[in-house]
């Protein structure tokens, strides 16, 4: 027994000594020896070939390959046609679909020389074939493991394999889940050396003498695992050591299990918190939508009366003094500005909720753009800016677009260009865009350029964020920071995206491409802009149903001025009572009312045999497409959103009652720069015009009136000019005054020497 125990103890000692000696020896051997290498060099070119951007991106870069005894040389002349110009060398490894297993390799050694302008950058691509994603013959389907390398000064250098990362564009293209986004090198079929994103127009030479993937036959982890196993086995031979090892292992296992259980509990708690947060976010989004809808109605209702009475009074502006007319114009413009802000906020909420729907129709492109140009031309003239417009001659005259939304985008971009340009030019250019995925579909490119203040890279990063205004405080007045965010969303809906290029002090250029198929038919004829003053035939009886007294009074005033017999009702019940006594020919029905709302009143009228054919125009401050659908389902013949444009209301009534309108010339502004014949105006000398221009820019109306009196006394020939100047200053027409002086300032400019 003792001899047996002694023999076992001796064997244990020998095993321990052997392990003590073998352990460092094996570790040294694993570190120094046991090296395996996959080499790419002129001796082993592995089917080298070259490609450039002419194959995939229709570029004009030219790559050439030359092999010598010492190197494989890539020469690349980078062109400018492709979005991402490049040239690359590709080395094929193993059989297609199987490749070479490089998963056990840990370093990559280079012997490479690079000639070209700094920075000296290359990309290393290691393509891995995976049946789940890859297809034979399609290199882009293979996993792109890549590394971006800035070449050191010395030609030989080494990088670790773990710098390789799966390319983001490949994960996005194949919807690779995060759990499978790690680099894989078990079936490497190709290795590529590519130029990086460098400016075009230069010649780059890459001379590869050697590229080696280095690894071990046995990894250090595996070797250590074997050694630990040997030590554990040796320890088990000793009862006391084995017992201690068992107890220690049991303790470690229990601790790990407890740790894993804690992780599971934390993960479940995090998932529960995430679900609760998601539910809360959905609830908050629903509350926000309800709040915006309610606020839209509450804000549009008083605006209907404000803008409506402003429009009504503008029809009689000849009875107002200049000061009163100027104040009325300010009220109308301010109401329209507030309405624009409300519409911007609602449009953003509608786009984010996915409820924005486009309504493309046949539109005469030249006529549509001319309206936009006329609007912005006036704004540019007010700041003495040069405005240019270029429509390519090869475009079809009639295209299919959503006229309203495209106009909204163009007016926003051009308005910003004028706003942020103090001198110089603003331009709009429309041309055919390069074909995209559908070569048979026409795509239009709209470019808006200015010579304004420009933007920095940091400002460009925040440019399209909602409620962001990247300009200085002085230029932020009059906006919400929503215009560009809404414009980008609208362009996305149209099938494009807005891009921008800008530098501080050098202006900005915005552009976007959208599909615009040529239309075979003719666009609808635009309504006349003459003012309606009456109609032919017998007098018609109209019933206005609205719970807001101001709205009823405003519409009654408007409709009575053009010859209608009008009565009012403040809710649906009163409307139903008045039907038989008043006997209306048409009903203008508000939707949101107490007692009986407009839609319910409409449904009840449609169930009355005597009144089921009477035309009903639904009017509401809730102006979404869902609201219009509900009104039409209830039986309304037409739908108008508050604030109601008077001309649109009158023409809608005329359409429903088949009226022949009597029209007159539209009412004139109190006094504008074009109120008199410019041919009879004699402008004073250039130095006087320049002094007037400086006074107009700072808005000093009193000084301008005094200067007008001085010009009248200076020479009787200047009297018409001085009268015009005095009238504009007296009426506080600051924009008209600036435009008037700017025109004569441009005419009196001296020719360059």
C-alpha positions in Angstrom: 0.0 0.0 0.0 2.7 2.4 1.0 4.7 1.5 -2.1 1.6 2.0 -4.3 1.0 5.4 -2.7 4.7 6.3 -3.1 4.6 5.2 -6.8 1.6 7.3 -7.4 3.2 10.3 -5.6 6.3 9.8 -7.7 4.3 9.7 -10.9 2.5 12.9 -9.8 5.8 14.6 -9.1 7.1 13.6 -12.6 4.0 14.8 -14.2 4.1 18.1 -12.4 7.8 18.6 -13.3 7.0 17.7 -16.9 4.2 20.2 -17.0 6.4 22.9 -15.4 9.1 22.4 -18.1 6.7 21.9 -21.0 4.4 24.8 -20.3 6.9 27.7 -21.0 8.5 25.7 -23.8 5.1 25.2 -25.5 4.2 28.9 -25.0 7.6 30.0 -26.5 7.1 27.6 -29.4 3.6 28.9 -30.0 4.8 32.5 -30.0 8.0 32.0 -32.1 7.2 28.9 -34.2 3.9 27.4 -35.3 3.5 30.2 -37.9 1.5 29.7 -41.1 1.3 32.3 -43.8 -0.9 33.1 -46.8 1.1 35.3 -49.2 0.2 37.6 -52.1 3.1 38.7 -54.2 4.5 38.6 -57.8 5.4 35.0 -57.1 1.9 34.2 -55.9 -0.5 36.7 -57.6 -3.6 34.6 -57.0 -5.3 35.6 -60.2 -4.8 39.3 -59.8 -7.1 41.6 -61.8 -8.1 45.3 -61.7 -11.3 47.2 -61.8 -12.4 50.9 -61.7 -15.5 53.0 -61.4 -16.3 52.6 -65.1 -17.9 49.2 -64.4 -20.3 49.9 -61.6 -20.6 53.7 -61.4 -20.4 54.9 -65.0 -17.3 56.9 -64.1 -14.2 57.8 -66.1 -11.3 56.6 -63.9 -8.8 54.4 -65.7 -6.9 51.6 -64.0 -3.9 49.7 -65.5 -2.0 46.7 -64.1 1.7 46.0 -64.6 3.6 43.0 -63.1 7.3 42.9 -62.7 9.6 40.4 -60.9 9.4 42.4 -57.7 6.0 44.0 -57.6 2.4 44.2 -58.8 1.8 47.8 -59.9 -1.6 49.5 -60.1 -1.7 52.8 -61.9 -5.0 54.8 -61.5 -6.0 58.0 -63.2 -9.0 59.2 -61.2 -11.8 60.8 -63.1 -14.6 63.1 -61.9 -17.7 61.5 -63.4 -18.4 59.0 -60.7 -19.8 60.0 -57.3 -17.1 57.9 -55.6 -14.2 57.5 -58.1 -11.9 54.5 -57.4 -9.5 51.9 -58.8 -8.6 48.6 -57.1 -6.6 45.4 -57.4 -8.4 42.1 -56.7 -6.7 38.8 -55.7 -8.7 35.6 -55.9 -8.2 33.0 -53.1 -9.3 29.4 -53.3 -12.3 28.1 -55.2 -15.4 30.3 -55.8 -17.9 29.7 -53.1 -15.4 28.1 -50.8 -12.3 30.3 -50.6 -9.7 30.1 -47.9 -10.2 30.0 -44.1 -8.3 33.0 -42.6 -10.2 33.0 -39.3 -7.2 31.9 -37.3 -4.9 34.6 -38.6 -4.1 37.6 -36.4 -1.8 40.0 -38.4 -1.5 41.3 -41.9 2.0 42.4 -43.2 2.4 44.8 -46.1 5.4 45.6 -48.3 3.8 48.4 -50.4 4.7 51.8 -51.9 2.3 54.6 -52.8 2.7 57.5 -55.1 0.2 60.3 -55.1 -0.8 63.5 -53.4 -1.4 63.3 -49.7 -3.3 62.0 -47.8 -2.0 58.6 -48.7 -5.0 56.4 -48.0 -6.0 52.9 -49.2 -8.8 50.5 -48.4 -8.3 46.8 -47.7 -11.3 44.6 -48.6 -11.5 41.0 -47.5 -14.5 39.4 -49.2 -16.1 36.4 -47.5 -18.6 34.0 -49.2 -21.6 33.2 -47.1 -24.4 31.1 -48.7 -27.0 33.1 -46.6 -26.2 36.3 -48.5 -23.7 35.6 -51.2 -24.3 34.6 -54.9 -21.6 33.3 -57.3 -20.5 35.9 -59.7 -21.9 38.8 -57.6 -19.0 40.3 -55.7 -21.1 42.9 -53.9 -23.2 40.1 -52.3 -20.2 38.8 -50.4 -19.5 40.1 -47.0 -17.3 43.2 -47.3 -14.8 43.2 -44.4 -12.8 46.4 -44.8 -10.1 48.5 -43.2 -9.2 52.1 -44.0 -5.4 52.5 -43.8 -3.3 55.6 -43.7 0.0 54.5 -45.1 3.1 55.2 -43.0 6.3 56.6 -44.3 8.1 53.2 -44.4 6.9 50.7 -47.1 6.7 47.8 -44.7 4.2 47.7 -41.9 1.8 45.4 -40.1 -1.8 45.7 -38.9 -3.9 43.4 -36.8 -6.7 41.4 -38.4 -9.2 42.7 -35.9 -9.2 46.1 -37.5 -11.4 44.7 -40.2 -15.0 45.6 -39.9 -18.0 44.6 -41.9 -19.0 47.6 -44.2 -22.0 49.5 -43.1 -23.4 49.7 -46.6 -23.3 45.9 -47.0 -25.1 45.4 -43.6 -27.8 47.9 -44.6 -28.2 46.5 -48.2 -28.8 42.9 -47.0 -30.6 43.8 -43.7 -28.0 41.9 -41.7 -29.0 41.8 -38.0 -26.7 43.2 -35.4 -26.0 39.7 -34.1 -24.4 38.8 -37.5 -22.6 42.0 -38.2 -19.2 40.9 -36.9 -16.4 40.2 -39.5 -16.1 36.6 -40.9 -13.0 35.2 -42.5 -13.9 31.5 -42.8 -14.5 31.5 -46.6 -12.4 34.3 -48.0 -12.6 34.3 -51.8 -10.9 37.6 -52.7 -8.7 40.3 -51.2 -8.9 43.8 -52.7 -6.6 46.9 -52.4 -8.6 50.0 -53.4 -8.0 53.7 -53.5 -9.8 55.7 -50.9 -12.1 58.7 -51.3 -9.5 61.2 -52.7 -10.1 64.2 -55.0 -10.3 63.2 -58.7 -7.9 64.4 -61.4 -4.7 62.9 -60.0 -2.5 59.9 -60.9 -2.0 57.3 -58.1 0.4 54.4 -58.2 0.3 51.5 -55.8 3.2 49.1 -55.9 2.6 45.9 -54.0 5.6 43.7 -53.3 4.1 41.5 -50.7 0.9 41.1 -48.6 0.9 38.3 -46.0 -1.8 37.0 -43.7 0.0 35.5 -40.7 -1.4 33.2 -38.0 -0.7 30.2 -35.8 -1.4 26.5 -36.4 -2.6 26.4 -32.8 -4.0 29.5 -31.2 -2.7 30.7 -27.9 -6.2 30.1 -26.4 -6.3 26.5 -27.5 -2.8 25.8 -26.3 -3.5 27.3 -22.9 -6.7 25.3 -22.7 -4.7 22.1 -23.3 -2.2 23.0 -20.7 -4.8 23.9 -18.1 -6.5 20.6 -18.8 -3.2 18.8 -18.3 -2.6 20.6 -15.0 -6.2 19.8 -13.8 -5.7 16.2 -14.7 -2.4 16.1 -12.8 -4.0 17.8 -9.9 -6.9 15.2 -9.8 -4.2 12.5 -9.1 -3.6 14.0 -5.7 -6.6 13.6 -3.5 -6.2 16.7 -1.5 -5.4 18.8 -4.6 -8.3 17.3 -6.5 -10.7 18.0 -3.6 -9.6 21.6 -3.3 -9.9 22.0 -7.1 -13.4 20.5 -7.0 -14.5 22.8 -4.3 -13.0 25.9 -6.0 -14.6 24.9 -9.4 -17.9 24.4 -7.6 -17.7 27.8 -6.0 -16.7 29.5 -9.3 -19.6 27.8 -11.1 -22.1 28.9 -8.5 -20.9 32.5 -8.7 -21.1 32.4 -12.5 -24.7 31.0 -12.3 -25.7 33.7 -9.9 -24.1 36.3 -12.2 -26.0 35.0 -15.2 -29.2 34.9 -13.2 -28.7 38.5 -12.3 -28.0 39.4 -15.9 -31.2 37.7 -17.0 -33.2 39.6 -14.3 -31.7 42.9 -15.4 -32.4 42.2 -19.0 -36.0 41.4 -18.3 -36.3 44.5 -16.3 -34.8 46.5 -19.1 -37.2 45.0 -21.6 -40.2 45.8 -19.4 -38.9 49.4 -19.0 -38.5 49.6 -22.8 -42.0 48.5 -23.4 -43.4 50.9 -20.9 -41.4 53.8 -22.4 -42.6 52.8 -25.9 -46.2 52.8 -24.7 -45.7 56.1 -23.1 -44.1 57.5 -26.3 -47.1 56.3 -28.4 -49.5 57.9 -26.0 -47.6 61.2 -26.0 -47.5 61.1 -29.9 -51.3 60.6 -29.9 -51.7 63.4 -27.4 -49.5 65.7 -29.5 -51.6 64.9 -32.7 -54.9 65.6 -30.8 -53.4 68.8 -29.4 -52.3 70.0 -32.8 -55.6 69.2 -34.3 -57.5 71.1 -31.5 -55.1 74.1 -31.7 -55.5 74.2 -35.4 -59.2 74.6 -35.0 -58.9 77.1 -32.2 -56.4 79.2 -34.1 -58.1 79.1 -37.5 -61.5 80.1 -36.1 -60.4 83.7 -35.1 -58.1 83.9 -38.1 -61.2 83.3 -40.3 -62.7 86.5 -39.0 -59.4 88.5 -39.0 -58.4 87.6 -42.5 -62.0 87.6 -43.8 -62.7 91.2 -42.7 -59.3 92.3 -44.0 -60.2 90.8 -47.4 -63.6 92.4 -47.2 -62.2 95.9 -46.4 -59.5 95.6 -49.1 -62.4 95.5 -51.6 -63.3 99.0 -50.4 -59.8 100.4 -49.9 -60.6 103.3 -52.1 -62.7 104.7 -49.2 -59.8 104.5 -46.8 -57.0 106.9 -46.1 -53.5 105.8 -47.0 -52.6 105.3 -43.4 -55.7 103.1 -42.9 -54.9 101.2 -46.1 -51.4 100.6 -44.9 -52.6 99.3 -41.5 -55.1 97.1 -43.2 -52.4 95.6 -45.4 -50.3 94.9 -42.3 -53.2 93.2 -40.6 -53.8 91.0 -43.7 -50.1 90.1 -44.2 -49.7 89.3 -40.4 -52.8 87.1 -40.5 -51.4 85.3 -43.6 -48.1 84.9 -41.9 -49.7 83.4 -38.8 -51.7 81.1 -41.0 -48.4 80.0 -42.7 -46.8 79.2 -39.4 -49.9 77.1 -38.3 -49.8 75.2 -41.7 -46.1 74.5 -41.3 -46.6 72.9 -37.9 -49.5 70.9 -39.1 -47.7 69.8 -42.2 -44.7 68.6 -40.2 -47.0 66.6 -37.8 -48.9 65.2 -40.8 -45.7 64.1 -42.6 -44.2 62.5 -39.4 -47.5 60.6 -38.9 -47.4 59.3 -42.5 -50.7 61.0 -43.3 -49.4 63.4 -46.0 -50.7 62.3 -49.4 -49.6 63.8 -52.8 -52.1 64.7 -55.5 -50.2 64.7 -58.8 -51.9 66.2 -61.8 -51.1 67.5 -65.3 -49.4 71.0 -64.9 -48.0 73.3 -67.5 -44.4 73.5 -66.3 -43.6 77.0 -67.8 -46.8 78.6 -66.4 -46.3 77.0 -63.0 -42.7 78.1 -62.7 -43.5 81.6 -64.0 -45.9 82.1 -61.0 -43.1 81.2 -58.6 -40.6 83.4 -60.4 -43.0 86.4 -60.4 -43.5 86.0 -56.6 -39.8 85.7 -55.8 -38.8 88.3 -58.4 -40.7 91.0 -56.4 -39.1 89.9 -53.1 -35.6 90.0 -54.7 -36.3 93.4 -56.2 -37.2 94.7 -52.7 -33.6 93.9 -51.6 -32.1 95.1 -54.9 -31.0 91.5 -55.8 -30.5 90.2 -59.3 -32.9 87.2 -59.9 -32.3 84.8 -62.8 -34.5 82.0 -64.0 -33.5 79.3 -66.5 -35.8 76.6 -67.8 -34.1 74.0 -70.1 -35.5 73.9 -73.6 -35.6 70.1 -73.9 -38.3 69.6 -71.2 -41.9 68.7 -72.0 -44.4 71.5 -71.7 -46.9 69.5 -69.5 -45.7 67.2 -66.7 -47.5 65.3 -63.9 -46.6 66.7 -60.4 -48.2 67.8 -57.2 -48.3 71.5 -58.0 -49.2 72.7 -54.5 -46.4 70.8 -52.7 -43.7 71.5 -55.3 -44.6 75.2 -55.1 -44.3 75.0 -51.3 -40.8 73.6 -51.6 -39.6 76.0 -54.2 -41.0 79.1 -52.5 -39.3 78.0 -49.2 -35.9 77.4 -50.9 -36.1 80.7 -52.9 -37.4 82.6 -49.9 -34.5 81.5 -47.8 -32.1 82.4 -50.6 -33.5 85.9 -50.8 -33.6 86.2 -47.0 -29.9 85.3 -46.5 -28.5 87.3 -49.4 -27.7 90.9 -48.9 -26.3 91.6 -52.3 -25.6 89.7 -55.5 -27.8 87.2 -57.2 -30.4 84.5 -56.6 -31.2 82.0 -59.3 -33.6 79.2 -60.2 -32.5 76.6 -62.7 -34.7 73.7 -64.0 -33.3 70.9 -66.2 -33.5 67.2 -66.9 -31.8 65.1 -64.2 -29.7 62.1 -64.9 -31.9 58.9 -65.2 -32.2 56.8 -62.1 -33.7 53.3 -61.6 -36.5 54.0 -64.1 -34.8 55.2 -67.3 -38.1 55.8 -69.1 -39.4 58.2 -66.5 -38.4 61.9 -66.8 -36.8 63.3 -63.7 -36.5 67.1 -63.2 -33.7 68.8 -61.3 -34.4 72.0 -59.5 -31.4 74.1 -58.4 -31.7 77.2 -56.2 -28.4 79.1 -55.9 -27.5 82.4 -54.1 -24.4 84.5 -53.4 -25.4 85.0 -49.7 -23.8 84.4 -46.4 -23.3 80.7 -46.8 -23.1 78.1 -44.1 -20.4 76.2 -42.2 -20.1 72.4 -42.0 -21.6 72.5 -38.4 -24.6 74.5 -39.6 -25.1 72.1 -42.5 -25.3 69.2 -40.1 -28.3 70.9 -38.3 -29.9 72.4 -41.4 -32.8 70.0 -41.9 -33.7 69.4 -38.2 -37.2 70.6 -37.2 -37.3 73.9 -35.3 -33.6 74.5 -36.1 -32.5 77.9 -37.3 -28.8 78.0 -38.1 -28.6 81.7 -39.0 -27.8 84.5 -36.5 -30.6 85.9 -34.4 -31.0 88.9 -36.7 -32.0 86.7 -39.6 -34.2 84.3 -37.6 -37.2 86.6 -37.4 -40.4 85.5 -39.1 -39.9 81.8 -39.1 -40.3 78.6 -37.1 -37.3 76.6 -38.4 -39.7 74.1 -40.0 -39.5 75.1 -43.7 -36.5 73.0 -44.7 -37.6 70.1 -42.6 -41.0 70.0 -44.3 -39.4 70.6 -47.7 -37.1 67.6 -47.3 -40.0 65.4 -46.2 -42.1 66.6 -49.1 -39.3 65.9 -51.6 -38.9 62.4 -50.1 -42.6 61.8 -50.7 -42.1 63.0 -54.3 -39.3 60.4 -54.8 -36.2 62.5 -54.3 -34.0 64.2 -51.7 -32.6 67.7 -51.1 -28.9 68.2 -51.2 -26.9 71.3 -50.4 -23.4 72.7 -51.0 -22.3 75.8 -49.1 -19.3 77.7 -47.8 -19.3 80.7 -45.4 -19.3 83.9 -47.4 -19.6 82.1 -50.8 -23.3 81.4 -50.9 -25.3 78.2 -51.0 -26.8 75.9 -53.7 -29.7 73.6 -53.0 -30.9 71.0 -55.5 -33.3 68.0 -55.7 -34.4 65.6 -58.4 -38.0 64.3 -58.6 -39.8 62.1 -61.2 -42.1 64.2 -63.4 -43.7 62.0 -66.2 -44.7 63.9 -69.3 -48.5 64.4 -69.4 -50.5 63.8 -72.5 -53.5 66.0 -71.6 -53.7 69.7 -70.9 -53.7 71.2 -67.4 -56.8 72.8 -65.9 -57.3 76.5 -66.8 -56.5 78.8 -64.0 -59.3 81.1 -62.7 -59.4 84.7 -63.6 -58.0 87.2 -61.2 -60.6 89.9 -61.8 -62.7 90.9 -58.8 -66.3 89.6 -58.6 -68.8 92.5 -58.2 -72.1 90.7 -58.8 -73.9 88.1 -60.9 -76.6 87.9 -63.6 -80.2 86.7 -63.0 -82.6 86.6 -60.0 -81.3 87.1 -56.5 -80.2 83.9 -54.7 -80.9 83.2 -51.0 -77.9 81.9 -49.0 -78.0 80.6 -45.4 -74.8 81.0 -43.3 -74.6 78.5 -40.4 -71.8 79.3 -37.9 -71.7 79.5 -34.1 -69.1 82.4 -34.1 -70.9 85.7 -34.6 -67.9 87.4 -36.1 -67.6 84.7 -38.8 -71.3 85.0 -39.6 -71.2 88.8 -39.8 -68.1 88.7 -42.0 -69.6 86.3 -44.5 -73.0 88.1 -44.5 -71.2 91.4 -45.3 -69.2 89.8 -48.1 -72.2 88.0 -49.8 -74.6 90.9 -49.5 -72.0 93.2 -51.3 -72.3 91.0 -54.5 -76.1 90.8 -54.4 -77.1 87.7 -52.4 -80.0 87.7 -49.9 -78.3 86.3 -46.8 -79.6 84.9 -43.4 -77.6 83.5 -40.5 -78.0 80.6 -38.1 -75.8 79.9 -35.1 -76.2 76.1 -34.9 -77.6 73.2 -36.7 -80.9 73.2 -34.9 -81.6 76.8 -35.9 -80.6 75.9 -39.5 -83.2 73.2 -39.7 -85.9 75.5 -38.3 -85.1 78.2 -40.9 -85.2 75.9 -43.9 -89.0 76.2 -44.6 -89.3 79.9 -43.7 -86.1 81.3 -45.4 -86.0 78.6 -48.2 -82.3 79.0 -49.1 -80.8 78.2 -52.5 -77.5 77.3 -50.9 -76.1 76.6 -47.4 -72.7 77.5 -46.1 -72.3 75.1 -43.2 -69.7 75.3 -40.4 -68.7 71.9 -39.0 -67.8 72.4 -35.4 -70.9 73.8 -33.6 -72.8 73.2 -30.4 -76.2 71.4 -30.1 -76.0 69.8 -33.6 -72.8 70.0 -35.5 -72.5 70.6 -39.2 -72.0 67.0 -40.4 -75.1 65.8 -38.4 -77.1 68.8 -39.7 -76.1 67.9 -43.3 -77.1 64.3 -42.8 -80.5 65.3 -41.5 -81.0 67.7 -44.4 -80.2 65.0 -46.9 -82.9 62.8 -45.4 -85.5 65.5 -46.1 -87.1 65.0 -49.5 -87.7 68.7 -50.1 -84.1 69.7 -49.2 -82.0 66.7 -50.2 -80.7 68.5 -53.3 -79.9 71.9 -51.8 -76.1 72.6 -52.3 -74.1 72.6 -49.1 -70.6 74.0 -48.7 -68.8 72.6 -45.6 -66.5 75.1 -43.9 -64.2 74.1 -41.0 -61.1 75.2 -39.3 -60.0 71.5 -39.2 -58.5 71.3 -42.6 -57.2 67.8 -43.0 -58.1 65.3 -45.7 -59.8 63.1 -43.1 -62.1 66.1 -42.2 -62.9 66.7 -45.9 -63.8 63.0 -46.3 -66.1 63.1 -43.3 -67.9 66.2 -44.6 -68.4 64.7 -48.1 -69.6 61.4 -46.6 -72.2 63.4 -44.6 -73.5 64.9 -47.9 -71.6 68.1 -48.4 -71.1 69.2 -52.1 -67.9 71.2 -51.5 -65.3 71.7 -48.8 -63.4 74.8 -47.8 -60.9 75.3 -45.0 -60.8 78.3 -42.7 -59.6 81.0 -43.1 -61.8 81.2 -46.2 -60.4 83.0 -49.2 -63.3 85.2 -50.5 -62.6 84.6 -54.2 -62.5 80.8 -53.7 -65.8 80.9 -51.7 -67.5 83.0 -54.4 -66.4 80.8 -57.2 -67.4 77.7 -55.3 -70.9 79.2 -54.8 -71.0 80.2 -58.5 -70.1 76.6 -59.5 -72.8 75.1 -57.2 -75.5 77.6 -58.4 -74.3 77.8 -62.0 -74.0 81.6 -61.8 -72.6 84.0 -64.5 -70.4 86.4 -62.5 -70.1 90.1 -63.2 -66.4 90.9 -62.8 -64.4 94.1 -62.6 -60.8 95.2 -62.3 -59.1 94.1 -59.1 -58.9 96.9 -56.5 -55.6 98.8 -56.6 -53.2 99.2 -53.8 -53.3 102.7 -52.1 -50.2 103.9 -53.8 -47.5 101.8 -55.3 -44.4 102.6 -57.3 -46.4 101.7 -60.4 -49.4 103.8 -59.6 -48.4 106.4 -62.2 -46.7 106.3 -65.5 -43.0 105.9 -64.9 -42.3 107.6 -68.3 -43.2 111.0 -66.8 -40.9 110.7 -63.9 -37.6 112.5 -64.1 -35.1 111.1 -61.6 -32.7 113.3 -59.7 -28.9 112.9 -59.9 -27.2 109.7 -58.8 -25.9 111.1 -55.6 -29.4 112.1 -54.5 -30.7 108.6 -55.4 -27.9 107.1 -53.3 -28.8 109.3 -50.3 -32.5 108.3 -50.7 -31.4 104.6 -50.9 -29.6 104.8 -47.6 -32.6 106.5 -45.9 -34.9 103.8 -47.3 -32.7 101.0 -46.0 -33.0 102.4 -42.4 -36.7 103.2 -42.8 -36.4 106.9 -41.9 -39.8 108.1 -43.4 -39.6 111.6 -42.0 -36.2 112.3 -43.6 -37.4 110.9 -46.9 -40.4 113.3 -46.9 -38.1 116.2 -46.1 -35.8 115.1 -48.9 -38.8 114.9 -51.3 -39.7 118.5 -50.4 -36.0 119.5 -51.1 -36.1 117.8 -54.6 -39.4 119.5 -55.4 -37.7 122.9 -54.7 -34.5 121.9 -56.4 -36.0 121.6 -59.9 -39.7 121.6 -61.0 -38.9 118.6 -63.3 -38.4 116.4 -60.2 -41.9 117.2 -58.9 -43.6 113.9 -60.1 -40.7 111.9 -58.7 -40.9 113.8 -55.4 -44.7 113.4 -55.2 -44.4 109.7 -55.6 -41.6 109.6 -53.0 -43.6 111.7 -50.5 -46.8 109.6 -50.9 -44.9 106.3 -50.3 -43.2 107.6 -47.2 -46.4 109.2 -45.9 -48.2 105.7 -46.2 -45.2 103.9 -44.6 -44.9 101.6 -47.7 -41.3 100.6 -46.7 -41.0 97.7 -49.2 -42.5 99.6 -52.1 -40.4 102.6 -51.3 -37.2 100.5 -51.3 -38.1 98.8 -54.6 -39.0 102.2 -56.2 -35.7 103.8 -55.2 -33.7 100.7 -56.1 -35.0 100.8 -59.6 -33.9 104.3 -60.2 -30.6 103.6 -58.4 -29.9 100.7 -60.9 -30.9 103.0 -63.8 -28.5 105.8 -62.7 -25.6 103.4 -62.0 -22.4 104.5 -63.7 -20.9 102.2 -66.3 -17.7 100.4 -65.2 -14.4 102.0 -66.3 
